Amino acid sequence: MHLPSLRFIAIASTLTLFLDSGSCQSHKSKAYLRDLTVPVPSFSISVKISESARRRLEGMHESVLVIAYFDGDPLPGQGQYNAPFRDVFLGSDEKLTDAQNVATFDTTKISQSNWNKLADKNYYVTINVVSARKVSKNNLLTCGVPEDRLSTFAGKTTEVLCDLIGGENSIENSALKSVGGSPK
């Protein structure tokens, strides 16, 4: 009866030593494998919002958030399916707009290991502008979505037009007007 108990203790001790040494190795490996980063050239997004959107956001004390996504096309055999992004996803960054409704991306960094997988280092930038959802749980803005190569944005300020979702100048209502529909 004591023999199985001793065997269990011996196995448990061995497993504990094995798991402890594995976790130490894993911790060292994680520190060793930390990804280096590549800085994204500085650029700014100037958000131009309609008067009705401005009044609504100010009345609610809601902010405007600009999100930049970075991705690109891979070297042969280096990518993976990342819908809705291209096959090499480099990362994203978010900035609140300042008092002049400008968001400046000047400290953004992307993954160097993923950057090394790019076929063209002039990767893509996609900009998404939304209400910050600090007050309202829903996005209140509909905005243009600039998307182009990094060289289009680097060192420049790009303007993005926004309106309230469902507002008279919104992108969705412009599309409805062009096909003869009417917003409700």
N, CA, C and O atoms as a DFTB+ gen file, in Angstrom:
736 C
 N C O
     1  1       0.826      -1.186       0.000
     2  2       0.000       0.000       0.000
     3  2       0.874       1.254       0.000
     4  3       0.495       2.262      -0.597
     5  1       2.033       1.212       0.657
     6  2       2.925       2.356       0.675
     7  2       3.661       2.516      -0.645
     8  3       4.033       3.629      -1.017
     9  1       3.872       1.435      -1.344
    10  2       4.618       1.472      -2.591
    11  2       3.938       2.336      -3.650
    12  3       4.605       3.173      -4.257
    13  1       2.660       2.172      -3.895
    14  2       2.018       3.057      -4.865
    15  2       2.073       4.519      -4.430
    16  3       2.190       5.406      -5.277
    17  1       1.993       4.781      -3.154
    18  2       2.048       6.161      -2.682
    19  2       3.420       6.757      -2.947
    20  3       3.531       7.905      -3.376
    21  1       4.464       5.979      -2.691
    22  2       5.817       6.450      -2.957
    23  2       6.030       6.675      -4.453
    24  3       6.659       7.652      -4.859
    25  1       5.507       5.771      -5.256
    26  2       5.625       5.911      -6.714
    27  2       4.918       7.198      -7.172
    28  3       5.440       7.935      -8.008
    29  1       3.742       7.454      -6.622
    30  2       3.000       8.673      -6.972
    31  2       3.797       9.917      -6.587
    32  3       3.861      10.871      -7.362
    33  1       4.401       9.918      -5.405
    34  2       5.187      11.056      -4.943
    35  2       6.397      11.259      -5.850
    36  3       6.729      12.394      -6.193
    37  1       7.051      10.181      -6.236
    38  2       8.225      10.279      -7.116
    39  2       7.836      10.850      -8.477
    40  3       8.543      11.701      -9.019
    41  1       6.724      10.391      -9.027
    42  2       6.258      10.896     -10.328
    43  2       5.859      12.367     -10.206
    44  3       6.199      13.177     -11.069
    45  1       5.151      12.705      -9.152
    46  2       4.729      14.087      -8.947
    47  2       5.935      15.010      -8.793
    48  3       5.942      16.116      -9.334
    49  1       6.955      14.562      -8.060
    50  2       8.163      15.376      -7.881
    51  2       8.881      15.575      -9.200
    52  3       9.346      16.674      -9.500
    53  1       8.974      14.518      -9.986
    54  2       9.634      14.605     -11.291
    55  2       8.881      15.563     -12.203
    56  3       9.491      16.394     -12.877
    57  1       7.565      15.449     -12.225
    58  2       6.758      16.359     -13.051
    59  2       6.922      17.804     -12.603
    60  3       7.007      18.706     -13.436
    61  1       6.966      18.029     -11.304
    62  2       7.133      19.382     -10.782
    63  2       8.462      19.963     -11.222
    64  3       8.519      21.109     -11.667
    65  1       9.533      19.190     -11.105
    66  2      10.849      19.661     -11.550
    67  2      10.844      19.950     -13.044
    68  3      11.374      20.969     -13.485
    69  1      10.243      19.052     -13.825
    70  2      10.173      19.223     -15.277
    71  2       9.384      20.476     -15.648
    72  3       9.812      21.260     -16.496
    73  1       8.244      20.656     -15.017
    74  2       7.408      21.819     -15.334
    75  2       8.081      23.116     -14.889
    76  3       8.008      24.124     -15.592
    77  1       8.735      23.096     -13.727
    78  2       9.437      24.296     -13.263
    79  2      10.558      24.673     -14.210
    80  3      10.708      25.846     -14.551
    81  1      11.346      23.705     -14.639
    82  2      12.441      24.022     -15.559
    83  2      11.887      24.467     -16.902
    84  3      12.477      25.325     -17.560
    85  1      10.770      23.900     -17.316
    86  2      10.145      24.314     -18.579
    87  2       9.629      25.734     -18.515
    88  3       9.746      26.486     -19.482
    89  1       9.053      26.109     -17.366
    90  2       8.536      27.473     -17.275
    91  2       9.672      28.476     -17.244
    92  3       9.533      29.575     -17.782
    93  1      10.796      28.126     -16.627
    94  2      11.946      29.031     -16.629
    95  2      12.474      29.189     -18.042
    96  3      12.782      30.300     -18.474
    97  1      12.579      28.087     -18.762
    98  2      13.053      28.143     -20.143
    99  2      12.082      28.949     -20.996
   100  3      12.489      29.760     -21.827
   101  1      10.792      28.710     -20.775
   102  2       9.784      29.436     -21.547
   103  2       9.897      30.934     -21.285
   104  3       9.804      31.734     -22.216
   105  1      10.097      31.317     -20.025
   106  2      10.219      32.730     -19.676
   107  2      11.439      33.343     -20.371
   108  3      11.360      34.444     -20.917
   109  1      12.566      32.623     -20.348
   110  2      13.768      33.117     -21.012
   111  2      13.540      33.220     -22.513
   112  3      13.973      34.186     -23.142
   113  1      12.868      32.238     -23.086
   114  2      12.615      32.245     -24.523
   115  2      11.747      33.427     -24.915
   116  3      11.996      34.072     -25.933
   117  1      10.720      33.719     -24.106
   118  2       9.849      34.847     -24.411
   119  2      10.625      36.149     -24.399
   120  3      10.423      37.002     -25.263
   121  1      11.513      36.310     -23.424
   122  2      12.317      37.528     -23.362
   123  2      13.258      37.593     -24.563
   124  3      13.468      38.664     -25.131
   125  1      13.814      36.471     -24.941
   126  2      14.752      36.423     -26.060
   127  2      14.047      36.685     -27.382
   128  3      14.613      37.314     -28.276
   129  1      12.806      36.204     -27.511
   130  2      12.088      36.300     -28.781
   131  2      11.273      37.576     -28.935
   132  3      10.507      37.699     -29.891
   133  1      11.416      38.523     -28.024
   134  2      10.676      39.780     -28.168
   135  2      10.970      40.377     -29.523
   136  3      12.121      40.434     -29.958
   137  1       9.931      40.818     -30.180
   138  2      10.070      41.361     -31.525
   139  2      10.643      42.775     -31.481
   140  3      10.260      43.588     -30.639
   141  1      11.544      43.049     -32.380
   142  2      12.038      44.405     -32.549
   143  2      11.004      45.185     -33.336
   144  3      10.105      44.597     -33.937
   145  1      11.122      46.494     -33.338
   146  2      10.126      47.314     -34.033
   147  2      10.794      48.218     -35.054
   148  3      11.994      48.486     -35.000
   149  1       9.972      48.677     -35.982
   150  2      10.374      49.627     -37.012
   151  2       9.476      50.851     -36.840
   152  3       8.257      50.700     -36.769
   153  1      10.038      52.055     -36.773
   154  2       9.193      53.242     -36.635
   155  2       8.437      53.533     -37.931
   156  3       8.963      53.353     -39.030
   157  1       7.213      53.979     -37.780
   158  2       6.409      54.428     -38.915
   159  2       6.708      55.911     -39.106
   160  3       6.678      56.671     -38.138
   161  1       6.998      56.339     -40.337
   162  2       7.221      57.780     -40.547
   163  2       6.015      58.590     -40.067
   164  3       4.870      58.167     -40.228
   165  1       6.278      59.741     -39.485
   166  2       5.238      60.593     -38.918
   167  2       4.258      61.064     -39.998
   168  3       4.651      61.389     -41.118
   169  1       2.974      61.093     -39.631
   170  2       1.936      61.662     -40.489
   171  2       0.783      62.106     -39.607
   172  3       0.680      61.704     -38.448
   173  1      -0.095      62.950     -40.175
   174  2      -1.246      63.467     -39.429
   175  2      -2.525      63.271     -40.227
   176  3      -2.518      63.216     -41.456
   177  1      -3.618      63.168     -39.492
   178  2      -4.950      63.093     -40.084
   179  2      -5.756      64.259     -39.532
   180  3      -5.920      64.398     -38.320
   181  1      -6.257      65.097     -40.442
   182  2      -7.098      66.227     -40.075
   183  2      -8.550      65.828     -40.335
   184  3      -8.929      65.550     -41.473
   185  1      -9.353      65.803     -39.280
   186  2     -10.746      65.370     -39.388
   187  2     -11.631      66.597     -39.535
   188  3     -11.686      67.449     -38.648
   189  1     -12.317      66.676     -40.657
   190  2     -13.265      67.756     -40.930
   191  2     -14.663      67.188     -40.739
   192  3     -15.116      66.343     -41.511
   193  1     -15.347      67.670     -39.687
   194  2     -16.681      67.142     -39.411
   195  2     -17.734      68.193     -39.749
   196  3     -17.502      69.397     -39.644
   197  1     -18.896      67.696     -40.156
   198  2     -19.995      68.601     -40.486
   199  2     -20.412      69.372     -39.243
   200  3     -20.106      68.976     -38.119
   201  1     -21.108      70.466     -39.457
   202  2     -21.565      71.294     -38.343
   203  2     -22.500      70.510     -37.416
   204  3     -22.406      70.619     -36.194
   205  1     -23.396      69.723     -38.005
   206  2     -24.328      68.948     -37.166
   207  2     -23.571      67.904     -36.343
   208  3     -23.914      67.666     -35.185
   209  1     -22.555      67.285     -36.922
   210  2     -21.749      66.304     -36.187
   211  2     -20.957      66.997     -35.077
   212  3     -20.859      66.478     -33.966
   213  1     -20.396      68.164     -35.378
   214  2     -19.635      68.909     -34.375
   215  2     -20.518      69.253     -33.178
   216  3     -20.128      69.051     -32.028
   217  1     -21.723      69.778     -33.463
   218  2     -22.644      70.145     -32.374
   219  2     -23.008      68.916     -31.529
   220  3     -23.016      68.974     -30.300
   221  1     -23.304      67.825     -32.198
   222  2     -23.710      66.605     -31.478
   223  2     -22.574      66.083     -30.601
   224  3     -22.791      65.755     -29.435
   225  1     -21.369      66.004     -31.153
   226  2     -20.227      65.502     -30.384
   227  2     -19.898      66.417     -29.211
   228  3     -19.654      65.943     -28.101
   229  1     -19.890      67.740     -29.454
   230  2     -19.609      68.689     -28.372
   231  2     -20.677      68.624     -27.293
   232  3     -20.362      68.661     -26.103
   233  1     -21.952      68.526     -27.702
   234  2     -23.049      68.442     -26.736
   235  2     -22.960      67.215     -25.846
   236  3     -23.383      67.246     -24.690
   237  1     -22.417      66.148     -26.378
   238  2     -22.286      64.904     -25.614
   239  2     -20.924      64.801     -24.910
   240  3     -20.703      63.893     -24.110
   241  1     -20.031      65.724     -25.210
   242  2     -18.644      65.663     -24.716
   243  2     -17.961      64.389     -25.213
   244  3     -17.248      63.713     -24.471
   245  1     -18.199      64.082     -26.490
   246  2     -17.619      62.897     -27.129
   247  2     -16.402      63.295     -27.941
   248  3     -16.370      64.385     -28.513
   249  1     -15.409      62.437     -27.998
   250  2     -14.167      62.682     -28.732
   251  2     -14.192      61.980     -30.084
   252  3     -15.087      61.189     -30.382
   253  1     -13.185      62.293     -30.888
   254  2     -13.015      61.652     -32.192
   255  2     -11.729      60.838     -32.137
   256  3     -10.688      61.326     -31.697
   257  1     -11.817      59.591     -32.589
   258  2     -10.698      58.658     -32.572
   259  2     -10.296      58.318     -33.996
   260  3     -11.144      58.015     -34.835
   261  1      -8.996      58.370     -34.263
   262  2      -8.460      57.992     -35.573
   263  2      -7.658      56.711     -35.375
   264  3      -6.787      56.639     -34.508
   265  1      -7.964      55.701     -36.190
   266  2      -7.270      54.416     -36.117
   267  2      -6.523      54.211     -37.435
   268  3      -7.104      54.335     -38.513
   269  1      -5.243      53.898     -37.339
   270  2      -4.429      53.611     -38.519
   271  2      -4.049      52.133     -38.503
   272  3      -3.533      51.626     -37.507
   273  1      -4.311      51.446     -39.621
   274  2      -3.949      50.041     -39.781
   275  2      -2.825      49.964     -40.812
   276  3      -2.824      50.703     -41.797
   277  1      -1.875      49.072     -40.580
   278  2      -0.721      48.926     -41.455
   279  2      -0.627      47.467     -41.915
   280  3      -0.628      46.549     -41.095
   281  1      -0.546      47.265     -43.227
   282  2      -0.419      45.909     -43.764
   283  2       0.213      45.951     -45.146
   284  3       0.441      47.026     -45.699
   285  1       0.492      44.783     -45.698
   286  2       1.112      44.750     -47.010
   287  2       1.093      43.369     -47.622
   288  3       0.560      42.416     -47.053
   289  1       1.687      43.289     -48.795
   290  2       1.758      42.036     -49.540
   291  2       3.069      41.323     -49.202
   292  3       4.098      41.973     -49.019
   293  1       3.035      39.982     -49.118
   294  2       4.191      39.238     -48.637
   295  2       5.200      38.868     -49.728
   296  3       4.889      38.845     -50.919
   297  1       6.407      38.583     -49.272
   298  2       7.361      37.878     -50.105
   299  2       6.780      36.486     -50.344
   300  3       5.931      36.052     -49.566
   301  1       7.197      35.776     -51.379
   302  2       6.654      34.425     -51.616
   303  2       6.798      33.535     -50.383
   304  3       7.885      33.402     -49.819
   305  1       5.691      32.932     -49.978
   306  2       5.671      32.012     -48.849
   307  2       5.730      32.655     -47.477
   308  3       5.832      31.939     -46.480
   309  1       5.669      33.979     -47.383
   310  2       5.824      34.662     -46.102
   311  2       4.515      35.142     -45.490
   312  3       4.503      35.521     -44.318
   313  1       3.426      35.140     -46.225
   314  2       2.178      35.704     -45.706
   315  2       1.250      34.647     -45.162
   316  3       1.499      33.445     -45.259
   317  1       0.168      35.138     -44.585
   318  2      -0.908      34.269     -44.132
   319  2      -2.215      35.025     -44.285
   320  3      -2.231      36.256     -44.260
   321  1      -3.303      34.301     -44.443
   322  2      -4.607      34.897     -44.643
   323  2      -5.009      35.676     -43.402
   324  3      -5.107      35.103     -42.317
   325  1      -5.245      36.980     -43.547
   326  2      -5.564      37.868     -42.426
   327  2      -6.780      38.736     -42.705
   328  3      -6.801      39.896     -42.294
   329  1      -7.777      38.224     -43.380
   330  2      -8.923      39.049     -43.745
   331  2      -9.434      39.809     -42.529
   332  3      -9.544      39.210     -41.459
   333  1      -9.745      41.067     -42.633
   334  2      -9.856      41.875     -43.840
   335  2      -8.547      42.544     -44.256
   336  3      -8.551      43.378     -45.161
   337  1      -7.437      42.202     -43.623
   338  2      -6.158      42.835     -43.939
   339  2      -5.429      42.047     -45.014
   340  3      -5.794      40.915     -45.333
   341  1      -4.379      42.672     -45.575
   342  2      -3.525      41.973     -46.518
   343  2      -2.764      40.887     -45.767
   344  3      -2.851      40.796     -44.543
   345  1      -2.030      40.074     -46.491
   346  2      -1.425      38.873     -45.912
   347  2      -0.309      39.121     -44.901
   348  3       0.067      38.198     -44.179
   349  1       0.228      40.331     -44.827
   350  2       1.199      40.656     -43.773
   351  2       0.615      41.821     -42.968
   352  3       0.648      42.969     -43.410
   353  1       0.084      41.511     -41.787
   354  2      -0.466      42.546     -40.921
   355  2       0.656      43.059     -40.037
   356  3       1.302      42.284     -39.332
   357  1       0.888      44.368     -40.075
   358  2       1.998      44.983     -39.354
   359  2       1.589      45.566     -38.012
   360  3       2.436      45.755     -37.139
   361  1       0.313      45.853     -37.833
   362  2      -0.166      46.415     -36.581
   363  2      -1.098      47.586     -36.811
   364  3      -1.484      47.880     -37.942
   365  1      -1.454      48.249     -35.725
   366  2      -2.353      49.400     -35.796
   367  2      -1.991      50.356     -34.661
   368  3      -1.253      50.008     -33.740
   369  1      -2.527      51.559     -34.754
   370  2      -2.338      52.549     -33.703
   371  2      -3.583      53.421     -33.667
   372  3      -4.244      53.616     -34.687
   373  1      -3.899      53.945     -32.492
   374  2      -5.070      54.801     -32.299
   375  2      -4.644      56.104     -31.655
   376  3      -3.807      56.123     -30.753
   377  1      -5.233      57.202     -32.131
   378  2      -4.966      58.518     -31.546
   379  2      -6.270      59.294     -31.465
   380  3      -7.071      59.274     -32.400
   381  1      -6.480      59.973     -30.356
   382  2      -7.590      60.918     -30.243
   383  2      -7.176      62.203     -30.952
   384  3      -5.998      62.561     -30.966
   385  1      -8.148      62.892     -31.538
   386  2      -7.831      64.163     -32.170
   387  2      -7.615      65.229     -31.095
   388  3      -8.133      65.127     -29.983
   389  1      -6.841      66.250     -31.452
   390  2      -6.595      67.363     -30.536
   391  2      -7.697      68.414     -30.706
   392  3      -8.702      68.149     -31.366
   393  1      -7.522      69.578     -30.130
   394  2      -8.530      70.647     -30.176
   395  2      -8.803      71.128     -31.606
   396  3      -9.874      71.670     -31.878
   397  1      -7.858      70.936     -32.508
   398  2      -8.040      71.325     -33.919
   399  2      -8.513      70.145     -34.768
   400  3      -8.506      70.229     -35.996
   401  1      -8.922      69.051     -34.130
   402  2      -9.364      67.826     -34.800
   403  2      -8.277      67.197     -35.668
   404  3      -8.547      66.723     -36.771
   405  1      -7.049      67.199     -35.158
   406  2      -5.926      66.574     -35.855
   407  2      -5.359      65.473     -34.963
   408  3      -5.174      65.659     -33.761
   409  1      -5.090      64.334     -35.573
   410  2      -4.424      63.232     -34.883
   411  2      -3.063      63.044     -35.548
   412  3      -2.974      62.856     -36.761
   413  1      -2.010      63.097     -34.741
   414  2      -0.662      62.960     -35.282
   415  2      -0.077      61.622     -34.849
   416  3      -0.028      61.301     -33.662
   417  1       0.361      60.860     -35.825
   418  2       0.991      59.561     -35.594
   419  2       2.497      59.771     -35.717
   420  3       3.059      59.695     -36.810
   421  1       3.147      60.038     -34.574
   422  2       4.580      60.336     -34.607
   423  2       5.399      59.417     -33.711
   424  3       6.621      59.549     -33.636
   425  1       4.735      58.491     -33.036
   426  2       5.452      57.546     -32.178
   427  2       5.074      56.103     -32.509
   428  3       5.348      55.192     -31.727
   429  1       4.452      55.896     -33.655
   430  2       3.955      54.580     -34.022
   431  2       5.095      53.667     -34.457
   432  3       6.013      54.082     -35.165
   433  1       5.014      52.428     -34.021
   434  2       5.996      51.417     -34.412
   435  2       5.268      50.159     -34.853
   436  3       4.169      49.864     -34.385
   437  1       5.895      49.423     -35.760
   438  2       5.326      48.172     -36.262
   439  2       6.326      47.040     -36.043
   440  3       7.501      47.280     -35.764
   441  1       5.856      45.833     -36.171
   442  2       6.661      44.639     -35.967
   443  2       7.744      44.502     -37.043
   444  3       7.447      44.498     -38.238
   445  1       8.995      44.391     -36.606
   446  2      10.083      44.220     -37.573
   447  2      10.031      42.848     -38.217
   448  3      10.315      42.724     -39.408
   449  1       9.677      41.811     -37.465
   450  2       9.633      40.470     -38.061
   451  2       8.581      40.418     -39.169
   452  3       8.801      39.772     -40.194
   453  1       7.448      41.085     -38.980
   454  2       6.442      41.128     -40.048
   455  2       6.889      42.052     -41.182
   456  3       6.647      41.753     -42.351
   457  1       7.533      43.163     -40.853
   458  2       8.047      44.090     -41.864
   459  2       9.034      43.376     -42.782
   460  3       9.065      43.631     -43.986
   461  1       9.841      42.482     -42.210
   462  2      10.805      41.712     -43.000
   463  2      10.128      40.790     -44.006
   464  3      10.765      40.376     -44.975
   465  1       8.859      40.460     -43.805
   466  2       8.118      39.566     -44.699
   467  2       7.499      40.293     -45.892
   468  3       6.937      39.651     -46.780
   469  1       7.594      41.636     -45.926
   470  2       6.949      42.419     -46.979
   471  2       7.692      42.328     -48.309
   472  3       8.921      42.379     -48.347
   473  1       6.947      42.196     -49.383
   474  2       7.519      42.244     -50.724
   475  2       7.881      43.687     -51.090
   476  3       8.838      43.924     -51.826
   477  1       7.113      44.641     -50.575
   478  2       7.331      46.067     -50.842
   479  2       7.288      46.798     -49.501
   480  3       6.265      46.774     -48.817
   481  1       8.376      47.437     -49.126
   482  2       8.451      48.133     -47.835
   483  2       7.589      49.396     -47.814
   484  3       7.405      49.992     -46.753
   485  1       7.062      49.808     -48.955
   486  2       6.107      50.917     -49.035
   487  2       4.710      50.316     -48.804
   488  3       3.878      50.268     -49.710
   489  1       4.483      49.863     -47.568
   490  2       3.273      49.135     -47.201
   491  2       2.045      50.043     -47.214
   492  3       2.145      51.249     -47.440
   493  1       0.895      49.441     -46.968
   494  2      -0.387      50.148     -47.004
   495  2      -0.773      50.701     -45.637
   496  3      -0.473      50.121     -44.593
   497  1      -1.448      51.844     -45.688
   498  2      -2.023      52.464     -44.499
   499  2      -3.515      52.644     -44.779
   500  3      -3.897      53.157     -45.830
   501  1      -4.344      52.224     -43.845
   502  2      -5.793      52.419     -43.937
   503  2      -6.221      53.203     -42.707
   504  3      -5.883      52.842     -41.580
   505  1      -6.967      54.282     -42.932
   506  2      -7.403      55.160     -41.841
   507  2      -8.897      54.974     -41.605
   508  3      -9.694      54.955     -42.543
   509  1      -9.254      54.839     -40.345
   510  2     -10.650      54.722     -39.946
   511  2     -10.898      55.775     -38.863
   512  3     -10.178      55.817     -37.866
   513  1     -11.900      56.613     -39.052
   514  2     -12.245      57.650     -38.078
   515  2     -13.616      57.318     -37.496
   516  3     -14.567      57.045     -38.228
   517  1     -13.699      57.348     -36.168
   518  2     -14.942      57.015     -35.470
   519  2     -15.103      57.942     -34.268
   520  3     -14.156      58.613     -33.857
   521  1     -16.310      57.971     -33.711
   522  2     -16.451      58.644     -32.421
   523  2     -15.794      57.726     -31.392
   524  3     -15.807      56.506     -31.551
   525  1     -15.229      58.299     -30.353
   526  2     -14.379      57.545     -29.422
   527  2     -15.132      56.580     -28.512
   528  3     -14.508      55.768     -27.829
   529  1     -16.451      56.654     -28.491
   530  2     -17.289      55.773     -27.673
   531  2     -16.999      55.901     -26.179
   532  3     -17.088      54.930     -25.428
   533  1     -16.652      57.112     -25.768
   534  2     -16.467      57.367     -24.337
   535  2     -17.812      57.623     -23.673
   536  3     -18.014      57.287     -22.506
   537  1     -18.735      58.223     -24.430
   538  2     -20.049      58.562     -23.900
   539  2     -21.115      57.641     -24.501
   540  3     -21.918      57.055     -23.775
   541  1     -21.115      57.521     -25.803
   542  2     -22.080      56.671     -26.502
   543  2     -21.416      55.353     -26.866
   544  3     -20.278      55.340     -27.337
   545  1     -22.115      54.246     -26.652
   546  2     -21.518      52.944     -26.972
   547  2     -21.457      52.708     -28.478
   548  3     -20.744      51.816     -28.937
   549  1     -22.196      53.499     -29.245
   550  2     -22.215      53.338     -30.698
   551  2     -21.389      54.422     -31.378
   552  3     -21.283      55.544     -30.884
   553  1     -20.807      54.070     -32.515
   554  2     -20.127      55.055     -33.339
   555  2     -21.176      56.016     -33.894
   556  3     -22.237      55.583     -34.343
   557  1     -20.886      57.310     -33.865
   558  2     -21.829      58.324     -34.331
   559  2     -21.447      58.908     -35.689
   560  3     -22.216      59.663     -36.283
   561  1     -20.249      58.553     -36.181
   562  2     -19.732      59.194     -37.394
   563  2     -19.634      58.241     -38.571
   564  3     -19.349      57.053     -38.418
   565  1     -19.876      58.790     -39.734
   566  2     -19.570      58.108     -40.984
   567  2     -18.544      58.987     -41.696
   568  3     -18.755      60.188     -41.869
   569  1     -17.448      58.383     -42.100
   570  2     -16.317      59.156     -42.604
   571  2     -15.715      58.486     -43.830
   572  3     -15.933      57.303     -44.088
   573  1     -14.957      59.272     -44.571
   574  2     -14.178      58.704     -45.646
   575  2     -13.135      57.766     -45.051
   576  3     -12.790      57.878     -43.875
   577  1     -12.637      56.844     -45.866
   578  2     -11.648      55.873     -45.397
   579  2     -10.435      55.930     -46.333
   580  3     -10.347      55.153     -47.284
   581  1      -9.505      56.847     -46.064
   582  2      -8.323      56.902     -46.910
   583  2      -7.494      55.622     -46.778
   584  3      -7.262      55.120     -45.678
   585  1      -7.060      55.116     -47.918
   586  2      -6.240      53.913     -47.946
   587  2      -5.267      54.044     -49.101
   588  3      -5.672      54.214     -50.251
   589  1      -3.978      53.964     -48.790
   590  2      -2.966      54.082     -49.830
   591  2      -1.630      53.626     -49.267
   592  3      -1.527      53.194     -48.119
   593  1      -0.628      53.734     -50.095
   594  2       0.730      53.366     -49.676
   595  2       1.258      54.375     -48.662
   596  3       0.820      55.525     -48.636
   597  1       2.188      53.946     -47.837
   598  2       2.788      54.778     -46.795
   599  2       3.313      56.089     -47.356
   600  3       3.173      57.133     -46.718
   601  1       3.913      56.053     -48.536
   602  2       4.502      57.264     -49.121
   603  2       3.466      58.358     -49.350
   604  3       3.820      59.536     -49.405
   605  1       2.200      57.994     -49.482
   606  2       1.120      58.970     -49.650
   607  2       0.873      59.744     -48.358
   608  3       0.472      60.907     -48.401
   609  1       1.107      59.111     -47.213
   610  2       0.821      59.703     -45.907
   611  2       2.052      60.323     -45.244
   612  3       1.936      61.346     -44.570
   613  1       3.223      59.722     -45.424
   614  2       4.434      60.089     -44.682
   615  2       4.771      61.565     -44.818
   616  3       4.891      62.093     -45.923
   617  1       4.924      62.230     -43.655
   618  2       5.305      63.634     -43.613
   619  2       4.219      64.600     -44.032
   620  3       4.493      65.783     -44.233
   621  1       2.992      64.124     -44.168
   622  2       1.892      64.957     -44.659
   623  2       0.707      64.913     -43.698
   624  3       0.652      64.110     -42.767
   625  1      -0.233      65.812     -43.967
   626  2      -1.517      65.805     -43.277
   627  2      -2.579      65.445     -44.302
   628  3      -2.695      66.092     -45.343
   629  1      -3.349      64.414     -44.003
   630  2      -4.417      63.953     -44.884
   631  2      -5.745      64.342     -44.263
   632  3      -5.955      64.143     -43.067
   633  1      -6.641      64.893     -45.064
   634  2      -7.948      65.328     -44.582
   635  2      -8.978      64.216     -44.760
   636  3      -9.026      63.559     -45.800
   637  1      -9.805      64.014     -43.728
   638  2     -10.888      63.042     -43.761
   639  2     -12.186      63.780     -43.429
   640  3     -12.271      64.472     -42.414
   641  1     -13.187      63.628     -44.285
   642  2     -14.486      64.274     -44.079
   643  2     -15.425      63.335     -43.346
   644  3     -15.490      62.146     -43.658
   645  1     -16.168      63.874     -42.352
   646  2     -17.089      63.077     -41.546
   647  2     -18.420      63.805     -41.355
   648  3     -18.494      65.033     -41.381
   649  1     -19.450      63.014     -41.165
   650  2     -20.773      63.524     -40.838
   651  2     -21.384      62.567     -39.824
   652  3     -20.842      61.493     -39.561
   653  1     -22.506      62.964     -39.265
   654  2     -23.245      62.056     -38.395
   655  2     -23.766      60.897     -39.225
   656  3     -24.143      61.082     -40.383
   657  1     -23.792      59.721     -38.656
   658  2     -24.415      58.587     -39.351
   659  2     -25.869      58.960     -39.586
   660  3     -26.590      59.310     -38.651
   661  1     -26.290      58.882     -40.824
   662  2     -27.649      59.256     -41.185
   663  2     -27.849      60.739     -41.407
   664  3     -28.965      61.169     -41.702
   665  1     -26.789      61.543     -41.273
   666  2     -26.891      62.985     -41.509
   667  2     -27.097      63.278     -42.991
   668  3     -26.854      62.412     -43.832
   669  1     -27.541      64.487     -43.317
   670  2     -27.893      64.796     -44.710
   671  2     -26.702      64.773     -45.655
   672  3     -26.880      64.536     -46.849
   673  1     -25.478      65.013     -45.152
   674  2     -24.296      64.990     -46.016
   675  2     -23.497      63.699     -45.874
   676  3     -22.389      63.600     -46.400
   677  1     -24.044      62.708     -45.170
   678  2     -23.273      61.491     -44.901
   679  2     -23.026      60.697     -46.166
   680  3     -23.768      60.807     -47.143
   681  1     -21.996      59.914     -46.135
   682  2     -21.620      59.069     -47.266
   683  2     -22.756      58.125     -47.620
   684  3     -23.047      57.922     -48.799
   685  1     -23.405      57.542     -46.611
   686  2     -24.481      56.588     -46.887
   687  2     -25.662      57.275     -47.573
   688  3     -26.278      56.686     -48.461
   689  1     -25.990      58.509     -47.178
   690  2     -27.092      59.212     -47.828
   691  2     -26.705      59.671     -49.228
   692  3     -27.558      59.696     -50.116
   693  1     -25.453      60.032     -49.448
   694  2     -25.005      60.389     -50.795
   695  2     -25.170      59.209     -51.720
   696  3     -25.588      59.377     -52.865
   697  1     -24.847      57.996     -51.241
   698  2     -25.009      56.808     -52.054
   699  2     -26.481      56.554     -52.339
   700  3     -26.838      56.172     -53.453
   701  1     -27.347      56.763     -51.338
   702  2     -28.774      56.565     -51.554
   703  2     -29.302      57.562     -52.580
   704  3     -30.110      57.199     -53.436
   705  1     -28.857      58.812     -52.504
   706  2     -29.314      59.811     -53.450
   707  2     -28.876      59.481     -54.863
   708  3     -29.613      59.728     -55.817
   709  1     -27.660      58.914     -55.006
   710  2     -27.169      58.626     -56.339
   711  2     -27.899      57.474     -57.002
   712  3     -27.885      57.364     -58.228
   713  1     -28.543      56.605     -56.212
   714  2     -29.312      55.501     -56.799
   715  2     -30.809      55.773     -56.719
   716  3     -31.614      54.889     -57.011
   717  1     -31.183      56.965     -56.335
   718  2     -32.600      57.338     -56.335
   719  2     -33.339      56.983     -55.068
   720  3     -34.557      57.152     -55.019
   721  1     -32.673      56.503     -54.050
   722  2     -33.341      56.151     -52.795
   723  2     -33.462      57.372     -51.913
   724  3     -32.872      58.416     -52.188
   725  1     -34.214      57.234     -50.878
   726  2     -34.318      58.335     -49.917
   727  2     -34.136      57.789     -48.530
   728  3     -34.671      56.735     -48.187
   729  1     -33.377      58.511     -47.730
   730  2     -33.175      58.063     -46.354
   731  2     -34.437      58.206     -45.539
   732  3     -35.261      59.083     -45.799
   733  1     -34.587      57.348     -44.559
   734  2     -35.758      57.410     -43.686
   735  2     -35.417      58.049     -42.386
   736  3     -36.282      58.189     -41.521
